[in-house]
């Protein structure tokens, strides 16, 4: 009885502590659900959206964020943004454009990428910079973590390779975060270089103005705003990227496209996985039907 009572007291105390923490620190807004091409068991990536999403990443996101786990040749693999099942006109029959290493679009993207690849050592023992090849991973904007922090007021921009898998809410969270920046409420005092976002997990009680707080809690009639503060300013604005296919050049469209691209980056084999899963289910259903029929056939004359 004593042990049970002790456990009950501990659980109540934990719940009360959690409730107090939420009351003091607030909580982030739940990401808004979006319709994605890749959702559901039959969902697939939209190649046009992936291409636009890569354009958004390369133009805007790559200025601060890396994509370390993605190689240029991945962009040309089946299911990728720039996959080609055959070569465009003007290329010889000896070239297999379905091979991502020979894909002319991928080769051009790698060669003209804004950052070069560090290679070497050369014959003199020195490292050197060169244009990227399809076999290279997409180079990031900073050589190391220290330089990244130095350029971002000591904040470390996360690598985006697995960001849609690493955050609760997945692609809905990424989209909501990008499009969800708001002016800071009047009850908080933001430092220079900080930006308010209600979808970003944080503790806004830490930036509440003193007149709205008492003993670590908001005064009566005042609530802690949801969300948190980021060092990253709103990355997108209407019209900053020109789409060649006539798609809307709005923050919402940019955010949707880059989120779909980042979802592909996190799970480039998703379509193959879903196709295999569906075929496996069909096989198991047929097998179950055959087994059931066999069972009825074998035992039909038994009592």
C-alpha positions, 0 to 999 in steps of 0.5 A: 500500500505504501509503495502504491501510495508513493507512486500515486503521489509521484505521478500527481506531482509530475502531472502538476509540474508539467501543467505548471510548466505549460502554464508558464512556458506556453506551447507551440501551435499545432501545425496546419494539415496540408494536402500532399501529393505523397500522402497515403498508401498510393501517394507519389511525389510530383516531379514538377513540385520537386524541381521547383522545391530544389530551386527554392532550396538552392536559391534561398535555403542553401544560403544557411542550411546544408543538405549533407546526405544528398548527392547530386546524382540522387537528383537524377535517380528514378523518382528524383526531381530530374530523373530522365528515362531517355535523353533529350534531343541532341544527345547521342545514342551512346549516352544513357541519361537514365544513369544519374551520373550521365544525366545532363541536367544533374551534371549542369546543376553540379557544375554550376552550383553556388558552392564548390567542393573541397578536394585533395590533397594535390601533388603539393599536399594542399587541399583545393576547391573544384566544381562539383560532380554528380558523385559529390554530395551537395556542398553546404554553405559553411566549412564547419560548425564554428563558422556557421555559428559565427555567421548566425549570431551563435545559432546553428542552422540545422541540416535539412536532409532529414528535417521532415522526419526529425520534427514532430508534425513532419512536412506539415510542421515545416510548411507551417513554420516557414509560412507562420511568422508573425509580429511579436505580441506586445507582452514580449520583448524580443532581442535584436535578431530574434523572430517570433513564430507560434509554430516553433517550440519554445518558452515565450515566458523567458521573453515576457516583459517584467510587468506581465510576470510575477514569480515566474508566472504571467499575471492574471489576465495575461497568457504566455503566447504560443511558440518560440523565437528563432534566429532565422528571419522569414526566409520567403517573400512573394516574387523572390523566385521566378518559376518557369512553369507558370506556378504561383510565385507566392510564399505559400507555393514556395513553402509547399514546393520546398517542403515536398522536395525536403520530404523526398530528400528524407525518403527518396525511395518512398514510392518504391517502398509503397509499391512493394508494400501494396504488392505484399498486401495483395500477395498476402490476401491472395495467399490467405484466400487460397489457404482458406479454400484449401482448409475448407476443401480438406476438411469438407467431409469431416465432422 
